[in-house]
Amino acid sequence: MGLYAVLLICLSQAELGRVWAQEHEDAWSGTALEDPSSFHRTRRDQQTPHKHREARSSQAEGGGGVDISPLPDNMTRIVEDSQKYYRWQSFGPTDTQTASLWVDMDNLHKNQVRIHGILSNAHRQAARVALSFDFPFYGHYLRQIIIATGGFIYMGEITHRMLTATQYVAPLMANFDPSFTKNSTVRYSDNGNLFVVQWDKVRLKDREAAGPFTFQAALHKNGTIVFNYKDIPLPVEEINSTEHPLKVGLSDAFMGHLPTSLLSAKRRTIYEYHRVAIDTTKIVSGSAFEFTPLPTCLQHTSCDLCLTSNLTSSCGWCNTLQRCSDGIDRHRQEWLDYNCPEEVRLITILHKREMSSFTSPPNNGMTENTAIIAGVVAALVLLVALTLLAVYYINTHPTVAPPFYLMQRRTNNYWPSMKFRNQGCHSSYAEVELGGHEKEGFIEAEHCC
């Protein structure tokens, strides 16, 4: 019954409209859940969600480049220190798993490894690289990434100067300068199932004497992320973060457009909704970290899966965007622009009503539907009883006039023709040929237009 109710909710858009109308009618009588003025349509001139999404171009905004400066104090930040999106574990130099996680790029075929010439000879530079597969990051599938000389990968769709500080995969984000020596390189490999970036023998700016760092980030097609550390010449906590942020872990964020005190003016605000911050004391030579992605609402591509899956929670289906979400992801602004929270609220109300109709106890010992069914059954029982009584009477009193009259009329085929009338519409009976053989009576009802 529960699954049936969910399917009914997913398919019945007319019912959603009815619930919406009822909610707003109740609002005028003081029983609405929310202010009816909060519901409004913003889908303009048949603009599709895809076009709306394409409008957010991948070109640089707000100054361009990959800016990893700390966010200003007036930026709103929401950080969840939880394992809602990733489950991760660390491995030390003595763990057997560490050796198997390391990708030895020296043993790969030369055609499989590319040394990025610009990144290997520059300081504070970044370059866009296309992946050969769709990589899931916080539930979003990415086909392009930006590799930076500073020991991290920018995972955003647009290079807004503030988003680059909050959408990253950072095995060791620090002020590295690959241009210091010819031995320092930034190279990567892509075999269709695994993309690996290795910062090889890179040195810290103004602390070159500390020694070379060699580490890598591996992006697996299934969404698993691995940080490997081959050479870490000094404790990470001793790295200076004054000139450059020091970060290790994962992060994702979305940009919102919030109204300001000025008329029709909106302020862009970055929400960092989740961050995985690693304990830097565990980063030593020969260590590794493995991040396993957890299911997200975004992976559900249908309404019934969105509402019934046991893999995720707090998911809602927005039919306008044909998307499942908990409302906290990179498409948050689009989710709000198309009134998805209101649509999810209506679906939730309808779902509760449908489920309560299946589980609520009968009122006064009998529900309305049950009473109707019982009345129909009683009428049928009475009709059958009267028919059996009439047959019994006719068989036991064959000479009585009324039964004889009925038998005569039946034998002579003298029953009057049957006609049905329904507001001017006429049902008719037709006799059809079945394969050119025996004839068989067939009743065909014509429905009113």
N, C-alpha and C positions, 0 to 999 in steps of 0.2 A: 504494500500500500504506500509506503514511504517513497519508493522509487517512482511509482505512478504519479504521486503528487508532485514530485520534482519535475518530471517530464511535462506534466500539465502546466506547471508554472513557467517552464522554459519556452513552451510553445504558445501559450495563451497571452499574446500581447494585448488583445482586447480586454482580457481580464485585468491586466495591469492598468490599462486606461480606466477601467471601472473603479478599481481600488483607488487610483489617483483622484478621480472625481469625487469618490465618497470621502476620502481624506480631506479634500478641500471643502466639501459641503459641511463636514463635521467641524472644520475650522471656524466657520461662521457661527456655529452653535457653541463654540468654546470647548470642543472635545478633541481638537486636532493635536497630533503629536508635535508638530512644528509649525512655525509661522508660514502660512501659505505663500507669502510673498517671497520666500526663499527659493521657490521653484521657478525656474525660468529657462527658456530655450535659447541656446546660443549657436545652434547649427545654422549657418548662414548660406543661403543661395546654393543649396545642394553641395556644399563643400565637403568632400569626403574626408574621413580621418587620415587617409593616406596622404592626401594633398596637404592637410594640416601638418602632418608630421614632416613632409618634405620641405615645408616652409622653413623649418629649422635647419638651415644649411650647415654643411660641415666646414664652412669657411671660418676663419678666425674672427672672434668678436672681442670687443672691449679691449683692444690693444694687441690682440693676437699673441702668438707664441705660447710656450708652456711655462706658465708662471706658477711656481710652487711656494710662493710666499704665504705666511700665515694669514688666515682670514681676519679682516678687521673686526673690531669689537661689536660693531653694529650689525654684523651678519648673524642671523639666527642659525644655530646649529643644534641638531638633534642627533646624538650619538648613542647607539645601543651597544653596550658591551655584553653581547650575548652570542650564543651559537645558533641563532635563528637561520642564518644563511649558509654557514660553513661549520663543519666539524674538523678540527685540526689536532695534530699531535707532533711532537718534536722527537728527533733522534740524535743521539750523541755520537761521538767518534767510535765508541766501542759497540754500538748497535749494528747488527748484521744488515738491517734494512738500509742503512746509510749508503753503503757501497752500491746497492742495486738502484737507488734513486738517482745517483749521479750519472749524467749523460756525458760520456767521454767523446768530445767533439774531435779530438785528435785522431781517433780511430775511425771516424766517419769518412766516407768518400768525399773528395774535394768538391765534387759537384753538389753535395748536400750541405755544404757549409759556405756561408758568405760572410766575408769581412766587410763591414760597412766603412768605406773609406773616409767619409766625412766625419762620422761619429768617432772614428779611431784617431782622428787628428784634430779634435776640437774640444773646447771647454764650454759647458752649458749649452749644448746643442741637442736637438731632438729631430727625429725623422720618422715619417709615417711609413708603415710596412703593411702590406696586404697579406692576410692569412689565406691558406688554401682550404680552410674549413671554417664553419661557423662555431665560434667559441662562446659557450654560455658563461656569463659573468653576472652574478646576482640575478640570474634568470633572464638576462638580456643577451641575445645572440649578437656577437660582434664579428665583423669580417676585417676590420682594420684596427691597428693599434699604433701607438707612437712610442718609440724607444728613445730614452733620454740617456745622455752620458752620465747623469747623476745617479745611476744605479736603480732606476725604476722604469715602469711602463705606464704610460697614460692610457686609460681604457675608455675614455669618453668619446662620444659621437661628434661633439663640437669642441673646438679649442678655445673656449671662453677662459679668460685669464684667471678666473676664480675656480671654475670647475676642475681645472688641472691640479688643484691642490687637494681635491677630495675624491677623485675617481682614479685610483691607481692600484697597481700591483708593485709592491716595493720590497724586493729582497734586502736591499740596503741603500736607502735613499740618503746620499751624502754628497759633499762637494768634491766629486772625483774629476780629475783632469787627464783624460787619455792622451792629450797632446804632449804631455811631459816627456815621454820616451817613445821610441819606435816600437818597443815591445808591447806597449799598451794597445789593446784592440777591443772593439765591440763587435762581436760576431753572432750570427744566428743561423738556425737550421730549421727547416720545415719539411717533414716527410708525409704530410697529409693527415697524420693522426697526432703528431706531437710537434709543438713549436718551442724551441729553446733559444733563449738569449743568454749570452755569457759575456760578462765584463771581465776581461782577462788581463791580469797584471796592471790594473789601473791604480793610480796613486791619488791621495788626497791633495787638494790644492793647498800650497804653503806648508804641507807636512809630508813632502815627498820622501823624506828620510825615514819615515815610519815603516816603509816597505810597501810592496805591491799587494793588492787585494784581488782575489779571483773567486767569483761566485756566479751563480746562474739562476734564472727563473724558467721553469718548464710549464708550459700550458698544454694540458692534455685535451683531446677532443671531447671527452666526457665531462669536462669542466674542472677536473682535478688540477690543482696548482701545487708545484713543488719548488721550494727554495733550497738550493744546495750551496754549501760554503766549503770551498777547497782550501783557500789560504786567507786567514784573518790575522794579520800581523800584530794587532793591538786590540784591547777590549773596545767593543763598540761604544760603551758608555763614555769613553774618553774622547770620542770624536767631537770636535767643536761644532755646535749648531748655530753659532752666531751669524755666520755669513750664508749659511744654507741649512734648511730644515733637515732634521734627522728623523726618518720614519722607517719602520719595518712592519710590513703587514699588508692588509687589504682595506680598501675603502670605496664606498659608492655614495652618490649624492644626487639630488635633483634640484632644478632651478625653479623657483616660484615667482610669480609676478603679483606682488601685493600692492593694494592701493595705499597711497600716502595722503597726507593732509591736503596736498594740492589738488585742485579740480582735475579729474580724469588722468591724473599722473599715477604711474605705477613704479614701484621700486623692485628691482631684481634681488631676490634673496636666495642664498644657497643653503640647502638643508642637507647636511651630512647624516643620512639616516642610519648608517651602520659602519662600524670600523672594527677590524681585527688588528689589535696591537700586540706584537710579540714581545715577550720578555727578552730584552737585548743581552742579558747576561748569559743566555743559553746559546748565543751565536759565537761559535768558536770554529777553528779549523776542523773540517771533517764532520760538521753537524748538518742537519737537514730538517726541514719542516714540510709537512704534507697537509694540504687543505682539501677536504672532500666536500663538494657542494651538496646542499640539502634541497629537497623539492620546494618549489615556490609556486604561488598561484599562477604566475605567468605561463607555466608550462601546460596548463589546461586549456584546450582549444575548443571546448564545447561547454554549454551551460550545465548539463547534467553532471559532467565530471567536475566542474568548478564547485558545484554545490554538495556533491556527495563523496568526493575523494577523501580517503582517510590519511593521505600523505600530507595534506596541508590543512590549515585552519584559518578562519577569519576571511575566507575568500568570498568575493561577490562578483556576479556576472553583470557586465554592462552590455546590453544588446546593441546599443547604438554603435559602440566601438568593436563589438564582437571580441571582447577581451575579459579575461579573468584576472582579478587583482585584489589585493587587500588595500589598495589606495596609496601604498607607500612604495614607490619605485620611480624610475626615471621619467615615466610618463604621467607623473602626478598632475602637472598643469593641464594636460589634455584630458585627464580623468575628470578634473573639475570643470573645464570648459564645456564639456558635453553632458554635464549634470549626472554623471555616473553615480555619485553618492545617493542622489534622490532615487534613481532607478533601482539601485541595490536595496534601498530602504523599502521601496514598494514590493520588491520581490520577497524580501524578508517577511513583510506583513502578510503577503499572500501565502507564503509557505507555512507560516504559523497557523493561518486560518484553515488551510487544507489539511494540515496534520491534526488540528484539533477536531475537525469533523470526523476523522477516522478513529480518534481515541477518546472523545468526550463521552461520558455516561449519558444514558437516555434521561430526558426530563419527564417527570410524572410517570415513570415506568415505561414510557413509550415515546420515541421520537416521531416527528411528523412523517418521515419517509416510512418508518416501520408501520405506522397507522394506515397509510395508503396501501402498502403491500398487503397488510392483514385484511383490509376491506375487500381488495380484489380477490384474494384467495377465498374469502368467505362467500363472495358472490359466485365464484366458479363452483365451489362445493355445493351451494344451493341449487345452481342450474343443473349440475350433474345429477343431484338427488331427484329433482323434479322430472328430469328426462327418464331416469330409471323407473320412477314411479309410474310415469305415463306408459312406458313400454310394458311394464308388468300388468297394468290395468287393461291394456288393449289385448294382450295375449290371454288374459284370464276371462275377458268379456267380449268375445269376437262378434256377438250379435247386437250389441248396443249400437244405436244409430250414430252417435258422434264419432266413435272410433272407426266404424265401417266407412263413414263418409271420408275420413282422413285417408284410409287405406285406398279407397277408390280414387280419390284425387291424386294420390301418389302413383298408383298403377297406371292411370291414364296420362301421366306426364302433364298434368293440367296446372302445375304451379305457375302462378303469375311471374312475369319477368321482374328481376330485382333491379332497382335503380337507386343510386346514391347521389345525393346533392350536397354540395359543400360550398356555399357562398358563390353559386353560379358556375362552379366547375363540375364537370360530368366525368365519372369514372366509367369505363367501358370494359366489356369482356370480349375477348377475341379467341378464336380457335386457330391454332397454328399447326403446320405440318412438321413433324419430326422425322426428317430423313426420308420422307416420301412413303412411310409405312403406316403404322396404326395411328389413328387420330387420338388425341388426348386433350381433354379440356384444360385450358390455360387461362388464368385470370390475369389481366394486365391492368394495373391501376395507373391512370394518368393523373399526374400531380399538377396542381395549379401553378401558373407562372407568376 
